Amino acid sequence: MQEKTFEKALQELEGIVKELESGNVDLDKAINKYTEAMKLAKFCSEKLNDATAKVNKILTEDDELKDFEVE
């Protein structure tokens, strides 16, 4: 997948879902749309996982990333 933002991918995914839910898509096109939707969903999931990992880290005094621990 090209350099795409999370927001753009999510917007595309929502558009595909609406199109598929309309029921006005022939089977071959629906299969292609479903495949594209799964790729977009995977991309969004990976972006969210990356963001979560970054949020769960804090910057130490030595400018190193460390896991965040609640005391």
VEXLUM-74440 format. One record per residue: residue number from 1; residue in one letter; x, z, y of N, C-alpha, C in turn. Coordinates in pm, whole numbers. Atoms other than C-alpha are relative to their C-alpha. Layout:
<atoms>
 pos code   n.c1   n.c3   n.c2  ca.c1  ca.c3  ca.c2   c.c1   c.c3   c.c2
 NUM    A      X      Z      Y      X      Z      Y      X      Z      Y
...
</atoms>
This chain:
<atoms>
 pos code   n.c1   n.c3   n.c2  ca.c1  ca.c3  ca.c2   c.c1   c.c3   c.c2
   1    M     85      0   -118      0      0      0     90      0    124
   2    Q    -80     11   -121    134    -93    344     -4    131     78
   3    E      4   -116    -87    202    156    620   -140     11     58
   4    K    139    -18    -40   -151    278    667    -19    147     32
   5    T     26   -139    -32   -276    591    830   -108     55    -94
   6    F    102    -66     81   -487    842    643   -138    -35     54
   7    E    129     25    -62   -768    786    891    -50   -142    -26
   8    K     37    139     25   -765    408    848    -40    -19   -146
   9    A     32     11    143   -760    436    468   -134     64    -31
  10    L    127    -69     23  -1047    685    475   -117    -82     53
  11    Q    104     85    -58  -1247    457    702    -30   -119    -92
  12    E     18    112     92  -1192    164    465    -73     47   -126
  13    L     63    -55    120  -1288    381    168   -148     25     23
  14    E    141    -26    -32  -1610    491    337    -79   -130      9
  15    G     67    130     -9  -1695    127    411    -29    -59   -137
  16    I     18     51    136  -1645     28     48   -111     76    -71
  17    V    103    -82     65  -1858    318    -74   -139    -41     49
  18    K    130     41    -55  -2142    219    161    -43   -136    -55
  19    E     30    134     51  -2118   -142     47    -44      7   -146
  20    L     36    -12    142  -2126    -44   -321   -134     71    -18
  21    E    127    -73      9  -2413    200   -265   -119    -86     40
  22    S    110     86    -45  -2619    -75   -101    -63    -75   -117
  23    G     52     71    115  -2655   -245   -438     -6   -151     19
  24    N      4    143    -30  -2613   -588   -277    131    -70    -29
  25    V   -131     56     35  -2278   -664   -440     -5    -47   -144
  26    D     -1     47    138  -2240   -885   -744    107     74    -80
  27    L    -84    -80     89  -2059   -740  -1044    149    -24     20
  28    D   -144     29    -18  -1723   -917   -998     52     59    130
  29    K    -42    -55   -129  -1705   -821   -632     -1    153     -4
  30    A      9   -146     11  -1813   -464   -715    121     56    -74
  31    I   -118    -45     76  -1531   -431   -968    123     -4     90
  32    N   -114     10    -92  -1279   -553   -711     -6    107    109
  33    K     17   -102   -103  -1421   -320   -446     30    139    -57
  34    Y    -24   -128     64  -1412    -28   -689    150     23    -19
  35    T   -145     -9     19  -1047   -101   -772     70     32    131
  36    E    -59    -26   -132   -958   -111   -403    -33    143     46
  37    A     39   -136    -38  -1152    212   -345     85    104    -72
  38    M    -82    -96     76   -955    388   -618    142      4     56
  39    K   -132      3    -61   -627    275   -460      0     78    132
  40    L     12    -72   -127   -743    406   -122    -16    150    -23
  41    A     19   -142     32   -858    734   -276    131     64    -42
  42    K   -131    -52     44   -518    780   -441     92     16    120
  43    F    -82     -7   -121   -341    703   -112    -39    121     84
  44    C     48   -113    -81   -558    956     75     36    133    -66
  45    S    -33   -122     73   -505   1218   -194    149     34     13
  46    E   -145    -22    -14   -127   1173   -179     36     46    141
  47    K    -24    -40   -139   -131   1198    202    -41    145     22
  48    L     47   -138    -15   -334   1519    183     93     97    -72
  49    N    -93    -87     73   -102   1666    -80    130     17     76
  50    D   -122     -8    -81    201   1582    137    -21     91    121
  51    A     29    -83   -117     38   1740    441    -12    146    -39
  52    T     15   -137     48    -54   2050    243    136     62    -29
  53    A   -134    -50     31    303   2086    120     76     32    128
  54    K    -70    -24   -126    436   2058    475    -56    122     72
  55    V     63   -114    -66    185   2310    608     41    130    -69
  56    N    -38   -119     75    288   2554    335    148     35     14
  57    K   -142    -29    -27    646   2551    461     12     52    142
  58    I    -27    -44   -137    784   2728    764    146    -23     31
  59    L   -136     23    -45   1095   2667    965     70    135     17
  60    T    -75   -124    -12   1354   2943    928     91     -6    121
  61    E    -92     -5   -113   1605   3050   1189    114    -99    -17
  62    D   -109     95     27   1861   2820   1023    -49   -145     -3
  63    D     61    133      0   1630   2519   1069    -15    -58   -140
  64    E     25     44    137   1565   2502    695   -146     25    -32
  65    L    138    -21     44   1223   2457    541      0     92   -121
  66    K     14    -92    112   1124   2741    313   -148     15    -32
  67    D    139    -27     36    808   2819    121    -52    117     81
  68    F     64   -106    -76    570   3032    323    -47    108    -95
  69    E     42   -113     83    516   3376    176    -66    105     89
  70    V     71   -105    -74    263   3632    299     51    133    -51
  71    E    -52   -132     37    401   3983    304   -108    103      8
</atoms>
